């Protein structure tokens, strides 16, 4: 079976997000004064061939922990759908 994983990786809430600060400042300079505390992250989509949903989840978890997310500075969440 083939699965699609949509992974969202974000900086940990306790850490400073320099990209988010720059975007917040830029938006406020453009007149969007009601926008505050922007956080910038990554969105990654994977297609996974797996025998079960549990196997696909395991592949996503392993990929995130070993390569896609820096577990010291980032958190991740994902959704999995059957294609």
N, C-alpha and C positions, 0 to 999 in steps of 0.2 A: 504494500500500500504506500501511497505517496502522501506526505503531509507538508503543509506550509506553516512555517513558524515566523511570526512577526515579533521581533525582539526590540524592546525599548531599553536603552542604556542611558542612565542619567548620573551626574555627579552626586555624591552623597550630600544630603541636606546640610550637614555640619561643615562642609568644605566650601571655600570661596569658589565662585564660578566666574572667572575673568571674561569669558565669552558672553555669558549672560549679563554681566555688568555693562559690557560694551554695547550690547543690543539694547538694554534698558536705557542707557544714556542716549544712544542714537534716536530711539523712538521718542524720548522726552524732548530732545532737541528739535524733532520734527513736529512737535506740538501735541503729542499723545501723552499728556501729563497724568492721565488716569491709569497708565500702565506702569507697573512696578514689579520688581523681583522676577525678572525673566531668568529662566534656567535653560541652558542649551545642552542637548544630548544627541544621541545617535539612534537611528532606526535601521535595523538590519532585517532583511527577509531571507529566509533559507527554505529550500525544498529538500525534504528528507525522505529517502526510501527506507521504510522500516516495516517490520512484521506486526507491530502493535503500537498503540498510542503510548504505552509506557516506554517502549524502546525509543520512540521518537523524542519523548520528553527527556529521556536520559541523554540522548545525543545533543539536544539543545543545552541542557544543563552543563554537560561536560565542555561543549564548545564555548559557552559563556565564561565558565570558570577558568579554562585553560588559555583562551586566546581573545575572545571578543570584548570582555570587560576586565578592567583593572580592579580587582576585588578590594584593593586598599582604598581606592578613590571613587569607585563607581558602584551603583546598584543596577540590577536588571530585572525586568519582568517580561513575560512573553505570553502570546496566545498561540494555540496550535489548532489548525483546521485540516480536515481531510480533503484532499483534492480529488 
